[in-house]
Each structure stands twice: as C-alpha cells, then as structure tokens.
Amino acid sequence: METVAVTDAGRVRTIRLTEPNKRNVLSLTTLARLTEAISNTPADFGVVIIEATGPVFSAGHDLAEMIGRTPEFYDDLFAACTEMMTSIQRIPQPVIAKVQGPATAAGCQLVASCDIAFASSDAWFATPGVKIGLFCTTPMVPVTRAIGRKRAMEMLLTGDPVPAERAADWGLINRVVEPDELDAATDELVGKILGFSSDTIGRGKTAFYDQIDLDLDAAYRRAEPVMAANAASDDAQEGMTAFLEKRDPRWSSTALDD
C-alpha cells in the first residue's frame, strides 16, 4: 500500500501521508518517498503542502521496524530521515505543514522542519523518545532552532505534549485554527504566496537558510549579493515599475495558472 500520495494542482504540490492505521509513521520507505516527492517538485511550482490522512499527523519513526536490526540499518534510517528533513530547505518553494492532529517525535521534527506550519486547535506536539529510552536527538535539531533551548529541553526531557496554542506561542507553528477552518486558512496562505514572484521567493528562501545561523557580519555578506542580484532580475524590475505605475505586476516566473 502506498504510504505517500502526491497531488499536483495548478502550481501547488500536495504531499499526503496516507497510512492512518499506523498513525502515519515515518518508515524507511515513507522517508524515501517523501524525499523523492519534495526534491522532485517541478521548478515552476510555487508551493508544497505536507498533510496527513486520519486523526494523527505523524507519530514519528516506525518502532516496529526498529527492533532487533543491525547498526547499519539504524545508520541508514536516521541518514534517510536527515536527508528528507533537509530536502525541505533545499527546494526553492515554500513548504507548508498542514497539521490536523498530533505530531510526535520525528513527526514533530517534520513540522519544525517546514517553512511554515498551520495547525488545528486539537493538534498537539511532543518529543517523547525519552519515555522509551530513545532520546529525540535528531528531532531536537529543528525543534531547538524553532523554539529555543529552554523550551526544547523541557519537551525533550519530559516528553510531555504541547498543545497547539502553546506551540504557536513558542514558535513551533505559525497559526492555530479550528479544525473545520484548517483547509481554508491554508488555501488562503497558498493563494497569497502564489500571487508573488516565485523567482523572488526562491532566492529569498535560499538566502534565509544560508544566513540564519551565521554571525551578523557574515549574514550581511551572504545577503547583500543576493539582494543585489534580485534587484537586477526581471521580476524585481517589473515589480518596482508596476508599483510606481500603480498597477499589478506581471511576473515572468508564474507561467502556470494558479
């Protein structure tokens, strides 16, 4: 049975976890399929959405496939997980997590790795590995970067669930909406992003992740040439001209119908 479904509509790729009977676990096979779907997003697409079927967004790694395996298997599993998570930052399109239910362990890692995350009010988040003797060491990488050291350590050391409202306050997710409003809220965000130049967004997203962990001077050295090149680009010239002429811009990088 397929564990990941990919749907392309207009300039949007939707990647859906489709194994609700197993709480949408991130098995080695599922990780590979997610990486492929993310990395192969068509260049002229504007947005990627990651969502899930059923009451749980993702319970993280498939514990059933992690019992009694060789050290090489664990190396491969966590390397595949890292490859999938980092593929989100490597593509130019914004990746939005649409979280309809609990996201735990590597599932929480997936949410934290996405560029933006919207969640239902009944969703919650946890890094509960400590409870089973498997510290959430790789999930802590994006979680710590999203919410800071003290809050991340509280999650990691207790494994306690963090409700959606608190997760938004901490910066793990962007927005909390009622369950029946999640689709509409995500669609509204997608529509807004698709209205902008995808070339500009791609340049900006790449530069964002390039500079985010640099010191101030190094960050400016990375950002300055990107902005200079962006200013000289066709879409920036069109956008500035359109603003001065008080008209809507006509982007060269949004060829498909939205």
PEWOCOR-V804849 format. One record per pair of residues at least 12 apart in sequence whose ideal C-beta (glycine too) atoms are under 8 Angstrom apart, sorted by the first residue. I is the first residue (numbers start at 1). J is the second residue. If there is no record, write none. Layout:
i j
I J
I J
//
This chain:
i j
1 18
1 19
2 18
2 33
3 17
3 18
3 19
3 24
3 27
3 29
3 30
3 33
4 16
4 17
4 18
4 30
4 33
4 34
4 37
5 18
6 37
8 42
8 45
10 194
10 256
10 257
10 258
11 44
11 45
11 46
11 47
11 194
11 198
11 254
11 256
11 257
11 258
12 45
12 46
12 47
12 48
12 49
12 190
12 194
13 37
13 41
13 42
13 45
13 47
13 48
13 49
13 93
14 48
14 49
14 51
15 34
15 37
15 38
15 48
15 49
15 50
15 51
16 50
16 51
16 52
16 53
17 30
17 50
17 51
17 52
17 53
17 57
17 58
18 52
18 53
19 53
20 52
20 53
20 54
20 55
20 56
21 54
22 59
22 62
23 54
23 56
23 58
23 59
24 52
24 53
24 54
24 56
24 57
24 58
24 59
24 107
25 58
25 59
25 60
25 61
25 62
25 63
26 58
26 60
26 61
26 62
26 81
26 84
26 106
26 107
26 110
27 61
27 62
27 65
28 62
28 65
28 76
28 77
28 80
30 62
31 77
31 80
31 81
31 83
31 84
32 80
32 84
34 50
34 84
35 80
35 83
35 84
35 87
38 84
38 87
38 88
38 91
38 95
39 87
39 90
39 91
41 91
41 93
43 92
44 198
44 253
44 255
44 256
45 93
45 198
45 256
46 93
46 94
46 193
46 194
46 198
46 201
46 254
46 258
47 93
47 94
47 95
47 96
47 190
47 193
47 194
48 91
48 93
48 94
48 95
48 96
49 95
49 96
49 98
49 186
49 190
50 95
50 96
50 97
50 98
50 110
50 114
51 97
51 98
51 99
51 100
52 99
52 100
52 101
54 101
55 100
55 101
55 102
56 101
56 102
56 103
56 107
57 97
57 99
57 100
57 101
57 102
57 103
57 107
57 111
57 123
58 103
58 104
58 106
58 107
58 110
59 102
59 104
59 105
59 107
60 104
60 105
60 106
60 107
60 108
60 109
60 139
61 77
61 81
61 105
61 106
63 132
78 138
81 106
81 109
81 138
82 138
85 109
85 110
85 113
85 138
85 141
85 142
86 113
88 113
88 114
88 115
89 113
89 115
89 205
89 209
92 198
92 201
92 202
92 203
92 205
92 206
93 198
93 201
93 202
93 205
94 115
94 116
94 193
94 201
94 205
95 114
95 115
95 116
96 114
96 115
96 116
96 117
96 118
96 186
96 189
96 190
97 110
97 111
97 114
97 116
97 117
97 118
97 119
97 173
98 118
98 182
98 183
98 186
99 111
99 117
99 118
99 119
99 120
99 123
99 164
99 173
100 119
100 120
100 123
100 179
100 182
101 120
101 122
101 123
102 123
102 124
102 125
102 126
102 161
103 123
103 124
103 125
104 125
104 126
104 127
104 128
105 126
105 127
105 128
105 129
105 136
105 139
106 136
106 138
106 139
108 125
108 126
108 127
108 136
108 139
108 143
108 172
109 136
109 138
109 139
109 141
109 142
109 143
111 125
111 172
111 173
112 139
112 142
112 143
112 145
112 146
112 172
113 142
115 205
116 174
116 189
117 172
117 173
117 174
118 173
118 174
118 175
118 176
118 177
118 182
118 185
118 186
118 189
119 164
119 167
119 168
119 173
119 175
119 176
119 177
119 182
120 164
120 176
120 177
120 178
120 179
120 182
121 164
121 165
121 176
121 177
121 178
121 179
122 164
122 179
123 164
123 167
123 176
124 161
124 162
124 163
124 164
124 167
125 155
125 161
125 162
125 164
125 167
125 172
125 173
126 155
126 159
126 160
126 161
126 162
127 139
127 140
127 143
127 155
127 156
127 159
128 159
129 156
129 159
130 156
130 157
130 158
130 159
131 159
135 156
136 156
140 152
140 156
143 155
143 156
143 172
146 170
146 171
146 172
147 170
147 171
147 172
148 170
148 171
151 170
164 176
191 258
194 254
194 258
195 258
196 251
197 235
197 236
197 239
197 249
197 251
197 252
197 253
197 254
198 251
198 253
198 254
199 233
199 234
199 235
199 251
199 252
199 253
200 230
200 233
200 235
200 236
200 239
200 253
203 226
203 229
203 230
203 233
204 226
204 230
206 226
207 222
207 223
207 226
207 227
210 222
211 223
234 252
235 249
235 251
235 252
235 253
238 250
238 251
238 252
239 251
//
